Amino acid sequence: MSLDSTSLSEDRNQADNEQSPLGFTQFDLNQNVLKGVEDAGYQIPSPIQKEAIPHVLTGGDLVAQAQTGSGKTAAFAVPALHMLQFNKSVEVLVLVPTRELSLQVVQEFERLAKHLRIGVVSVVGGESGYRQIEMVNRGAQVIVATPGRLLDHLSSNKFKNFKPQMVVLDEADEMLDMGFIDDIRQILAYTPTSRQTLLFSATIPAPIARLANEELKTPKHIKLVSKEDNHQDIEQVLYMVRSKERENALIRLIESESPEKAVVFCRTKRDTIELCENLNKRGLAAQALHGDLTQNERNRAMLEIKRGNTRILVATDVASRGLDIQDLSYVINFHLPESKDRYTHRIGRTGRAGQKGKAISFVTPSELEGFSYLKNYKQSNFTLACLPSRSDVQGKLNRSFVDELRGITITEEAKVTCDQLIPEEESREFLLRLYTYAKRNQKVTGAEELGFSLEDTEKLFNSMSGRRRPSNGRRGGRPPFGRGRSDNRSGGSGRSSFTRRGDRDDSAGQGQSGGRPPRPRKPSKSRSSYQAASH
């Protein structure tokens, strides 16, 4: 079956919504559902809600392409709640890629169903399977599940009255990336053929399109992604660094930018753990989030950053979907992801609901060829920048400290105490001692200069599209200008910092000294095993 390619302009829909005085009353919802919507703070439907809800209420299948943060959860939860029959069986099944997103969706259903008596159960790994089965069999109307755990329960025939009339595939492209596509097909085989199927995804790669063509019945296709897809509300900044500078560069930026809440994305679980430990040693409150944590540990890490007890969440891509933190102003790519789609999902954690956000990324010269989406960085609204010097950051912190002091209201108690304890002729010396004491732990660390100059960074990026493969078959080639500083601080061979070997992030790839042949390398992991280790 072919998809109905009804493509919609997001800007046009936003303008229509601003002119619509009806809000959610235009959908003729059940009064208890409408009360829940109002209590949840929804007033005017977002573009995806305005287009999806009327169609879902007709019972038709749907393929909706919309970015994270567009309000798509309510786009399927609101009509699902309206259509419940309360027949003591599972009526709605929502499949999601991660435990974090499952929790988020469950919370949204519960908020919207405030005036309804329904059961919503999360069926995910890391929690008691017996407890999940018991809660579902008590008569839950809604299940929000990750594919692996749900398929385990279904294959063992543990659920009673599992007859969902609505199945939602949320973040379908992420489930594809995580290898769940076959599990989804098996799960759909357990559901009634008469079901209504809704597919929501930020992107529609070919396998997802095939799944929709095979499993959905003449679906309507809504596309609410701008042509440029360039995150106008997110400032995207790229810094060129050497491999060994990456951690110091991150700390330099944290010291300079002073983010209240930031998510730092790493490539692997090992990177996440090590970086989190090192940040905490530097006095920067950080929590790790990766696939080896139990559900309670994940929930605790999320709670710490949401409450403001932790400033920095260091995470693998397991958190790039379903991570909902209010006022998250910074996303930092300690390691860039392989694909533009994954990059888009990561930075979509900030700049949500019309708020401004900032996405910072580190890249080494040797990595440029591996990230093709950086080649057109100007069209994608990337800004190239150089790291601030240690002196600049120290000066900024000092000025901020003085400005903060000037803004403090002087109390009468302070006046009396100072008059009693500090003779007038010693006031300046006392002030100097007080300043030194207050600033004793606020010294910017690291080298004076980190990373590449803006001029060198621009030359490297601008040369990417014009590079040719050298005649000897090696990738890369000489930089478009003179030799850079060597990564070997003690001198070494003087190899340019632009060479691939000098900038590898994994120690196993370091070149051999002298003219000796390299040692035999172990077979590399397959792509799927690498992704599994990363999550």
PLY file of the C-alpha trace (Angstrom):
ply
format ascii 1.0
element vertex 535
property float x
property float y
property float z
element edge 534
property int vertex1
property int vertex2
end_header
0.00 0.00 0.00
1.33 3.46 -0.80
1.39 6.24 1.73
-0.87 9.26 1.42
1.81 11.96 1.12
-0.08 14.91 2.59
2.87 17.21 3.30
2.23 20.18 5.53
4.22 23.31 6.23
4.99 23.77 9.92
5.09 27.54 9.60
1.65 27.60 7.97
0.17 25.41 10.68
1.62 27.59 13.42
-0.01 30.62 11.84
-3.33 28.78 11.59
-3.11 27.78 15.25
-2.49 31.36 16.32
-5.72 32.34 14.57
-7.77 29.49 16.04
-9.82 30.54 19.10
-11.25 27.07 19.74
-8.33 25.31 21.35
-9.02 21.65 22.12
-12.79 22.20 22.21
-12.76 21.99 18.40
-12.21 18.21 18.64
-15.50 17.51 20.49
-13.74 15.46 23.15
-15.22 13.63 26.11
-15.65 16.21 28.90
-13.45 14.28 31.32
-10.70 14.07 28.71
-11.08 17.78 27.95
-10.76 18.60 31.67
-7.56 16.56 31.82
-6.17 18.38 28.80
-6.93 21.75 30.38
-5.47 20.71 33.75
-2.31 19.58 31.96
-1.88 23.13 30.69
-2.72 22.58 27.03
-4.53 25.54 25.48
-3.90 25.75 21.73
-3.09 22.54 19.83
0.41 22.30 18.38
0.67 21.68 14.61
0.99 17.90 15.04
-1.91 17.80 17.49
-4.14 19.88 15.23
-3.51 17.63 12.23
-3.34 14.22 13.93
-6.15 14.27 16.52
-9.11 14.69 14.10
-7.81 11.91 11.88
-7.14 9.51 14.77
-10.66 10.13 16.07
-12.04 8.86 12.74
-10.29 5.52 13.32
-7.85 5.84 10.42
-4.22 4.75 10.38
-1.57 7.44 10.46
2.10 8.05 9.67
3.26 11.30 11.27
6.72 12.75 10.80
7.47 15.35 13.46
10.45 16.40 15.51
10.93 15.65 19.19
9.34 18.31 21.38
6.48 18.97 18.95
3.77 17.61 21.28
3.26 14.31 19.49
2.64 12.30 22.69
-0.57 14.22 23.33
-1.37 13.90 19.63
-2.04 10.19 20.13
-2.80 10.08 23.88
-5.71 12.54 23.75
-7.74 10.69 21.07
-6.76 7.32 22.58
-8.28 8.32 25.93
-11.41 9.65 24.21
-11.92 6.36 22.36
-11.52 4.00 25.36
-14.37 1.51 25.79
-13.38 0.33 29.33
-14.02 -3.31 28.43
-11.55 -4.77 30.98
-8.89 -5.51 28.37
-5.81 -3.83 26.94
-7.17 -1.30 24.46
-4.10 0.82 23.67
-0.52 -0.36 23.11
2.31 2.16 22.73
5.72 0.83 21.66
8.75 2.99 22.48
12.52 2.46 22.09
13.74 3.20 25.63
12.73 2.91 29.28
13.10 6.67 29.69
10.60 7.38 26.93
8.24 4.77 28.36
8.21 6.59 31.69
7.62 9.90 29.95
4.68 8.55 27.93
3.13 6.91 30.99
3.34 10.19 32.89
1.67 12.04 30.00
-1.20 9.53 29.86
-1.69 9.83 33.61
-1.72 13.63 33.46
-4.27 13.68 30.65
-6.40 10.95 32.29
-6.65 12.81 35.60
-10.48 12.67 35.50
-10.71 9.10 34.18
-10.35 5.82 36.06
-7.88 3.92 33.88
-4.83 1.74 34.35
-1.57 2.63 32.55
1.29 0.13 32.86
4.92 0.44 31.78
6.30 -2.86 30.46
10.08 -2.45 30.20
13.27 -4.26 31.11
15.02 -3.64 34.41
11.80 -4.04 36.43
9.88 -6.99 37.83
8.22 -8.90 35.01
5.83 -10.62 37.43
4.66 -7.24 38.71
4.06 -6.01 35.17
2.01 -9.09 34.28
-0.06 -8.73 37.44
-0.84 -5.05 36.79
-1.81 -5.69 33.17
-4.06 -8.61 34.07
-5.90 -6.56 36.68
-7.52 -4.70 33.81
-5.11 -2.05 32.52
-6.40 -0.22 29.47
-3.03 1.17 28.29
0.37 -0.51 27.98
3.52 1.50 27.19
6.30 -0.96 26.38
9.73 -1.50 24.94
9.63 -4.22 22.25
12.01 -6.72 23.85
10.28 -7.04 27.22
6.78 -7.01 25.71
7.67 -9.76 23.24
8.97 -11.90 26.12
5.60 -11.64 27.88
3.57 -12.22 24.72
5.56 -15.28 23.67
4.97 -16.85 27.09
1.20 -16.14 26.92
1.20 -14.35 30.27
-1.27 -11.60 29.37
-5.03 -12.05 29.57
-7.35 -10.11 27.25
-4.54 -8.60 25.18
-6.61 -7.18 22.33
-5.37 -3.62 21.67
-7.58 -1.79 19.20
-4.98 0.97 18.86
-1.24 0.40 18.43
1.16 3.36 18.47
4.74 3.05 17.22
6.46 6.01 18.84
9.94 7.11 17.71
9.87 4.39 15.06
13.20 5.35 13.49
14.95 5.03 16.84
13.47 1.55 17.32
14.85 0.72 13.88
18.31 1.98 14.86
18.22 -0.15 18.01
17.40 -3.31 16.03
13.77 -3.69 17.11
12.18 -3.82 13.66
11.73 -7.63 13.66
10.40 -7.57 17.23
7.81 -4.99 16.16
6.60 -7.22 13.33
6.24 -10.15 15.74
4.36 -8.03 18.26
1.94 -6.78 15.61
1.16 -10.42 14.80
-0.27 -10.76 18.34
-2.68 -7.84 17.80
-6.08 -7.89 16.05
-6.00 -7.31 12.29
-8.76 -4.76 12.79
-6.52 -2.55 14.93
-5.84 1.11 14.28
-2.10 1.71 13.84
-0.34 5.04 14.36
3.33 5.55 13.49
5.24 8.58 14.76
8.83 9.23 13.75
11.27 12.13 13.38
12.54 10.63 10.11
11.11 8.07 7.70
13.98 5.87 6.44
13.23 3.20 3.85
12.72 0.30 6.34
10.17 2.35 8.29
8.35 3.25 5.08
8.22 -0.46 4.16
6.90 -1.34 7.60
4.17 1.25 7.23
3.24 0.01 3.76
2.98 -3.58 5.01
1.31 -3.11 8.39
-0.87 0.02 8.07
-4.10 0.32 6.14
-4.10 3.29 3.70
-2.54 5.61 6.30
-2.66 9.35 6.12
0.85 10.80 6.02
1.50 14.02 7.92
4.87 15.69 7.58
5.59 18.52 9.99
9.28 19.08 9.40
10.58 22.29 7.91
12.49 22.00 4.65
15.75 23.08 6.20
15.26 21.25 9.51
17.90 23.57 10.96
16.72 24.06 14.54
16.19 27.80 14.46
15.80 27.91 18.25
19.11 26.14 18.86
22.50 27.82 18.50
24.87 25.19 17.12
28.60 25.70 17.77
31.50 23.51 16.62
34.96 23.50 18.23
38.00 21.87 16.63
40.16 20.14 19.25
42.89 17.54 19.50
41.92 14.15 20.86
43.79 14.52 24.13
42.30 17.98 24.70
38.68 16.89 24.55
38.07 16.60 28.30
39.94 19.81 29.13
38.01 21.57 26.37
34.72 20.44 27.93
35.75 21.69 31.36
36.91 24.99 29.85
33.51 25.53 28.27
31.62 24.55 31.43
33.72 27.06 33.36
33.07 29.70 30.72
29.39 29.08 29.96
28.29 28.01 33.50
25.28 25.98 32.28
22.55 25.39 34.85
21.58 22.10 33.20
23.47 20.32 30.44
23.49 16.88 28.83
26.87 15.67 27.57
26.70 12.84 25.01
29.52 10.29 24.80
30.12 7.46 22.36
30.30 4.50 24.75
29.34 3.49 28.27
33.01 3.42 29.25
33.49 6.99 28.04
30.39 8.03 29.98
31.57 6.48 33.25
35.12 7.82 33.00
34.06 11.34 32.04
31.45 11.49 34.81
34.03 10.41 37.40
36.56 12.99 36.19
33.99 15.82 36.20
33.05 15.00 39.79
36.73 15.00 40.77
36.91 18.54 39.37
34.01 19.61 41.57
31.44 19.64 38.75
28.30 17.78 39.89
27.62 15.11 37.26
25.51 11.97 36.88
25.98 9.14 34.37
23.17 7.64 32.28
23.85 4.52 30.23
22.47 1.08 29.44
24.06 -0.81 32.33
22.16 1.13 35.00
19.10 -0.33 36.68
15.81 1.46 36.24
16.03 2.86 39.78
19.50 4.22 39.06
18.28 5.81 35.84
15.31 7.37 37.57
17.55 8.72 40.33
19.94 10.30 37.81
17.04 11.96 36.01
15.53 13.19 39.25
18.83 14.72 40.38
19.19 16.87 37.28
15.52 17.82 37.14
15.69 19.05 40.75
18.89 20.96 40.04
21.04 18.89 42.41
23.13 17.86 39.41
24.22 20.29 36.73
25.49 17.79 34.17
24.09 14.52 32.86
26.68 12.44 30.98
24.89 10.01 28.70
25.14 7.62 25.79
22.60 7.75 22.99
20.26 5.65 25.14
19.16 9.06 26.47
18.87 10.91 23.17
15.19 9.88 22.96
12.66 10.21 25.71
14.81 12.59 27.72
12.49 15.34 28.93
14.19 17.95 31.13
12.61 21.36 31.48
14.93 24.34 31.00
17.72 22.22 29.54
19.73 24.98 27.91
22.80 23.03 26.73
23.48 19.83 24.82
27.17 19.02 24.41
28.45 16.41 21.97
31.64 15.19 23.65
31.73 12.75 20.74
29.74 13.47 17.61
27.28 10.76 16.49
27.71 8.96 13.19
24.56 10.22 11.49
22.77 13.52 11.05
19.53 11.97 12.30
21.12 10.96 15.58
22.70 14.39 15.89
19.26 15.91 15.35
17.73 13.70 18.04
20.45 14.63 20.51
20.27 18.38 20.16
16.46 18.20 20.11
16.65 17.82 23.91
17.15 21.60 24.10
15.40 24.52 22.40
11.99 22.97 23.03
8.55 24.58 23.03
9.88 27.86 21.64
12.71 28.19 24.18
16.26 28.95 23.15
18.97 26.31 23.43
22.61 25.77 22.63
24.30 22.71 21.11
28.09 22.48 21.43
30.12 19.85 19.59
33.77 18.81 19.65
35.44 17.35 16.58
39.03 16.44 15.74
40.55 16.98 12.28
40.74 13.23 11.64
37.02 12.87 12.37
35.86 15.34 9.75
35.72 12.78 6.94
33.55 10.48 9.03
30.79 13.04 9.58
29.49 13.94 6.15
26.73 16.11 7.62
29.40 18.62 8.69
30.41 19.36 5.10
27.51 21.74 4.58
27.85 23.26 8.03
26.88 26.75 6.84
23.57 25.57 5.40
22.89 23.64 8.63
23.43 26.75 10.77
26.62 25.47 12.40
28.91 28.18 13.78
32.64 27.53 13.96
34.40 28.89 17.03
37.64 28.67 19.02
37.84 27.89 22.70
38.32 30.81 25.10
41.72 31.13 26.71
42.31 30.40 30.37
42.92 34.10 31.03
39.69 35.11 29.31
37.63 32.65 31.37
39.34 33.67 34.61
38.63 37.31 33.87
34.99 36.51 33.08
34.58 34.62 36.35
36.18 37.45 38.32
33.90 40.06 36.76
30.86 37.87 37.39
31.87 37.47 41.03
32.24 41.24 41.50
28.92 41.92 39.76
27.23 39.39 42.05
28.70 41.11 45.10
27.47 44.48 43.91
23.96 43.11 43.60
23.79 41.90 47.20
21.71 44.00 49.58
23.73 45.05 52.65
21.96 44.19 55.90
22.03 46.16 59.14
23.64 43.19 60.86
26.51 43.34 58.38
27.02 47.05 59.03
27.11 46.60 62.81
29.49 43.63 62.59
31.90 45.41 60.27
31.90 48.56 62.44
32.72 46.47 65.50
35.36 44.18 64.04
37.12 46.09 61.27
38.98 49.36 61.97
38.63 51.86 59.15
42.36 51.81 58.32
42.24 48.01 57.84
39.12 47.86 55.66
40.97 47.57 52.35
43.24 44.80 53.62
40.24 42.94 55.02
38.43 43.27 51.67
41.43 41.85 49.87
41.59 38.91 52.26
37.84 38.30 51.88
38.09 38.36 48.07
41.06 35.96 48.10
39.20 33.61 50.45
36.03 33.62 48.34
37.95 32.99 45.10
40.31 30.33 46.43
38.47 27.49 44.67
37.60 29.37 41.48
40.81 29.02 39.50
40.52 28.10 35.83
42.67 25.06 35.08
44.36 23.68 31.99
46.60 25.14 29.32
46.30 28.79 28.39
45.18 27.86 24.87
43.17 24.78 23.87
42.01 23.58 20.48
42.54 25.20 17.11
42.34 28.85 16.15
39.23 30.02 14.35
41.25 30.64 11.19
42.65 27.11 11.11
39.24 25.61 11.94
37.57 27.48 9.08
40.27 26.38 6.62
39.82 22.75 7.59
36.04 22.82 7.27
36.07 24.76 4.01
38.55 22.29 2.50
36.46 19.19 3.25
34.35 19.22 0.12
37.40 19.77 -2.10
39.59 16.98 -0.75
40.64 14.23 -3.14
41.86 10.74 -2.34
45.69 10.70 -2.65
47.20 8.49 -5.31
48.64 6.10 -2.71
45.10 5.18 -1.65
45.27 6.73 1.82
42.32 8.73 3.03
42.71 12.33 4.03
45.86 14.06 2.83
47.78 17.18 3.75
45.95 20.08 5.32
45.24 23.13 3.13
47.86 25.16 4.99
51.08 24.66 7.00
51.76 21.98 9.56
49.80 22.24 12.80
51.08 21.84 16.34
52.02 18.31 17.22
49.93 16.41 19.75
53.22 15.16 21.20
53.92 17.83 23.81
57.50 16.62 24.35
58.45 17.08 20.72
58.33 13.57 19.28
58.41 13.21 15.53
56.74 16.54 14.93
53.87 14.90 13.08
51.19 17.37 12.15
48.17 17.42 14.43
45.99 17.03 11.34
47.14 13.48 10.62
44.66 10.70 11.27
46.86 8.66 13.61
47.69 11.56 15.86
44.03 12.26 16.49
42.50 8.86 17.04
40.41 8.59 20.17
41.10 4.90 20.76
44.53 3.95 22.01
44.42 0.73 20.00
44.78 2.74 16.82
48.00 4.61 17.71
50.79 4.24 15.16
54.12 2.52 15.83
57.24 4.57 16.37
60.13 4.42 13.93
59.96 2.29 10.82
58.79 -0.94 12.39
55.71 -2.57 10.84
52.50 -2.27 12.89
51.36 -5.17 15.01
48.55 -7.33 13.64
45.21 -5.82 14.60
42.34 -7.80 16.03
39.23 -8.12 13.85
37.00 -5.13 14.47
33.54 -5.50 15.91
30.62 -5.50 13.56
28.51 -2.41 13.34
25.69 -4.01 15.31
27.99 -5.15 18.12
29.52 -1.68 18.33
26.09 -0.09 18.65
25.09 -2.61 21.31
28.22 -1.80 23.32
27.46 1.90 23.04
23.96 1.60 24.51
0 1
1 2
2 3
3 4
4 5
5 6
6 7
7 8
8 9
9 10
10 11
11 12
12 13
13 14
14 15
15 16
16 17
17 18
18 19
19 20
20 21
21 22
22 23
23 24
24 25
25 26
26 27
27 28
28 29
29 30
30 31
31 32
32 33
33 34
34 35
35 36
36 37
37 38
38 39
39 40
40 41
41 42
42 43
43 44
44 45
45 46
46 47
47 48
48 49
49 50
50 51
51 52
52 53
53 54
54 55
55 56
56 57
57 58
58 59
59 60
60 61
61 62
62 63
63 64
64 65
65 66
66 67
67 68
68 69
69 70
70 71
71 72
72 73
73 74
74 75
75 76
76 77
77 78
78 79
79 80
80 81
81 82
82 83
83 84
84 85
85 86
86 87
87 88
88 89
89 90
90 91
91 92
92 93
93 94
94 95
95 96
96 97
97 98
98 99
99 100
100 101
101 102
102 103
103 104
104 105
105 106
106 107
107 108
108 109
109 110
110 111
111 112
112 113
113 114
114 115
115 116
116 117
117 118
118 119
119 120
120 121
121 122
122 123
123 124
124 125
125 126
126 127
127 128
128 129
129 130
130 131
131 132
132 133
133 134
134 135
135 136
136 137
137 138
138 139
139 140
140 141
141 142
142 143
143 144
144 145
145 146
146 147
147 148
148 149
149 150
150 151
151 152
152 153
153 154
154 155
155 156
156 157
157 158
158 159
159 160
160 161
161 162
162 163
163 164
164 165
165 166
166 167
167 168
168 169
169 170
170 171
171 172
172 173
173 174
174 175
175 176
176 177
177 178
178 179
179 180
180 181
181 182
182 183
183 184
184 185
185 186
186 187
187 188
188 189
189 190
190 191
191 192
192 193
193 194
194 195
195 196
196 197
197 198
198 199
199 200
200 201
201 202
202 203
203 204
204 205
205 206
206 207
207 208
208 209
209 210
210 211
211 212
212 213
213 214
214 215
215 216
216 217
217 218
218 219
219 220
220 221
221 222
222 223
223 224
224 225
225 226
226 227
227 228
228 229
229 230
230 231
231 232
232 233
233 234
234 235
235 236
236 237
237 238
238 239
239 240
240 241
241 242
242 243
243 244
244 245
245 246
246 247
247 248
248 249
249 250
250 251
251 252
252 253
253 254
254 255
255 256
256 257
257 258
258 259
259 260
260 261
261 262
262 263
263 264
264 265
265 266
266 267
267 268
268 269
269 270
270 271
271 272
272 273
273 274
274 275
275 276
276 277
277 278
278 279
279 280
280 281
281 282
282 283
283 284
284 285
285 286
286 287
287 288
288 289
289 290
290 291
291 292
292 293
293 294
294 295
295 296
296 297
297 298
298 299
299 300
300 301
301 302
302 303
303 304
304 305
305 306
306 307
307 308
308 309
309 310
310 311
311 312
312 313
313 314
314 315
315 316
316 317
317 318
318 319
319 320
320 321
321 322
322 323
323 324
324 325
325 326
326 327
327 328
328 329
329 330
330 331
331 332
332 333
333 334
334 335
335 336
336 337
337 338
338 339
339 340
340 341
341 342
342 343
343 344
344 345
345 346
346 347
347 348
348 349
349 350
350 351
351 352
352 353
353 354
354 355
355 356
356 357
357 358
358 359
359 360
360 361
361 362
362 363
363 364
364 365
365 366
366 367
367 368
368 369
369 370
370 371
371 372
372 373
373 374
374 375
375 376
376 377
377 378
378 379
379 380
380 381
381 382
382 383
383 384
384 385
385 386
386 387
387 388
388 389
389 390
390 391
391 392
392 393
393 394
394 395
395 396
396 397
397 398
398 399
399 400
400 401
401 402
402 403
403 404
404 405
405 406
406 407
407 408
408 409
409 410
410 411
411 412
412 413
413 414
414 415
415 416
416 417
417 418
418 419
419 420
420 421
421 422
422 423
423 424
424 425
425 426
426 427
427 428
428 429
429 430
430 431
431 432
432 433
433 434
434 435
435 436
436 437
437 438
438 439
439 440
440 441
441 442
442 443
443 444
444 445
445 446
446 447
447 448
448 449
449 450
450 451
451 452
452 453
453 454
454 455
455 456
456 457
457 458
458 459
459 460
460 461
461 462
462 463
463 464
464 465
465 466
466 467
467 468
468 469
469 470
470 471
471 472
472 473
473 474
474 475
475 476
476 477
477 478
478 479
479 480
480 481
481 482
482 483
483 484
484 485
485 486
486 487
487 488
488 489
489 490
490 491
491 492
492 493
493 494
494 495
495 496
496 497
497 498
498 499
499 500
500 501
501 502
502 503
503 504
504 505
505 506
506 507
507 508
508 509
509 510
510 511
511 512
512 513
513 514
514 515
515 516
516 517
517 518
518 519
519 520
520 521
521 522
522 523
523 524
524 525
525 526
526 527
527 528
528 529
529 530
530 531
531 532
532 533
533 534
